[in-house]
Amino acid sequence: MRIVLGVGGGIAAYKVASLLRLFTEAGHDVTVIPTEAATRFVGVATWEALSGHPVSNSVFDAVHTVNHVRLGHEAELIVVAPATADLLARAATGQADDLLTNTLLMAGDCPVLMAPAMHTEMWQHPATQANVETLRSRGVTVLEPASGRLTGADSGPGRLPEPEAIFTAAMALAAATVPSAGAPAAEPDVDAVLAAGPSAAPSVVPPLAGLTVTVSAGGTREPLDPVRFLGNRSSGKQGVALAAAALEAGARVRLLAAHMEVPVPAGVEVVQVETALELRKAALHAAADSNVVIMAAAVADFRPADVSGTKIKKRDDVADPVINLVRNPDILRELVEVRDAASRDQLIVGFAAETGDAGGDVLEYARAKLRRKACDLLVVNQVGRDLVFGEDTNSVVILSRDGSEPQEASGSKSDVAAAVIDRISAELSRAVPPA
């Protein structure tokens, strides 16, 4: 099937590369037409490499082939993703100021599917809703956007549907608009097909689908008095990235959130904690129904033995206070002991923020910690004032209790989170006996 894939100028354009691959791997011939704004997000070279065709957004390129007419005439299906508010408006009002909108006007009887993506306020604006109704009244299939995390801290309806869902809808639309011999074309019911599941798409099951994952994040704070505490430099960025990656992998995600400087991903269940003792209680409770527990929070090893009920004053007539510390419980080790005592089928992942010294390097201390904790995986990073805490990047080594080769991962904290979740998925797959 000859498909024209239009790409609008939104941040979700990067997801459309996966949609393009689904089309080409299914054997379809795809011509990509990005808007000028779309090329600010994903370059022309990417679309050409994945489609195997030259890519343009100008009516003045390849004029001898009359592209702005030919592409619409030859297309058997047109898919636009992401369909931004601007692109929906231009399509609804019949504008033809670039190659994509020209092609949409020349589509004729070719089925057209548009997958919107924009901020919630833009999607719900009366102007956008009117444009969508106009397009639908003309026979264009406009999908409902998904709900979830958007650009920045925003969340709500306006997220681009996943590539597999768009592929399913597109294949259903194409099938419904190709009549059998002697029969009229059927009215496509794309929503019903999507509700029934992605039967027309490749079988893609998220690796953690049906599982519950508990992640701890941030840094605990141990009070000295009503206004002071002992804390650490953790921002919670890595833990939040892990929660988002687990959610993307299909899991139900619970986040045990100590002090954090970043927002929680939409769709994640949150349990707020402050101290190590509060985190211990929450972790033991959450672990009872979790398939995977990831302890990424920076937990204080010690807490003040005595907490003053009033602010500790700095006075010239009394000696400076001496703060006595006591050990906090080893939450990670206790989680492993409880799991083993209950013979629970559960994967437990620890994090080790280490510094080297004259007694050993980071990995030596980490391997010793893995032996003490007895968790399944230990994610190790070297920390310091300008390393890891509060930064947007990370570099880790994943150690395994079974002694397998250490795995390195680096990049953004989202990249590291994806690598950890992939490793967890692989460990779970290995644990399942063959049928």
Buried (B, 14 or more C-beta within 10 A) or exposed (E): BBBBBBBBBBBBBEBBBBBBBBBBEBEBBBBBBBBEBBBEBBEBEBBBEBBEEEBBBEBEEBEEEEBBBEBBEBBBBBBBBBBBBBBBBBBBEEBBEBBBBBBBBBBEEBBBBBBBBBBBEBBEBEEBEEBBEBBEEEEBBBBEBBBBBBEEEBBBBBBBBBBBBBBBBBBBBBEBBEEEEEEEEEEBBBEEBBEEEBEBBEEEEBBBEEBBBBBBBBBBBBBBBEEBBBBBBBBBBBBBBBBBBBBBBBBBBBBBBBBBEBEBBBBBBEBBBBBBBBBBBBBEEBBEEBBBBBBBBBBBBBBBEEEBEEEBEEEEEEEEEEEEEEEBEBBBBBBBEBBEEEEEEBBBBBBBBBEEEEEEEBBEBBBEBBEEBBBBBBBBBBBEEEBBBBBEBBBBBBBBBEEEEBBEBEBBBBBBBBBBBBBBBEBBEEEEEEE
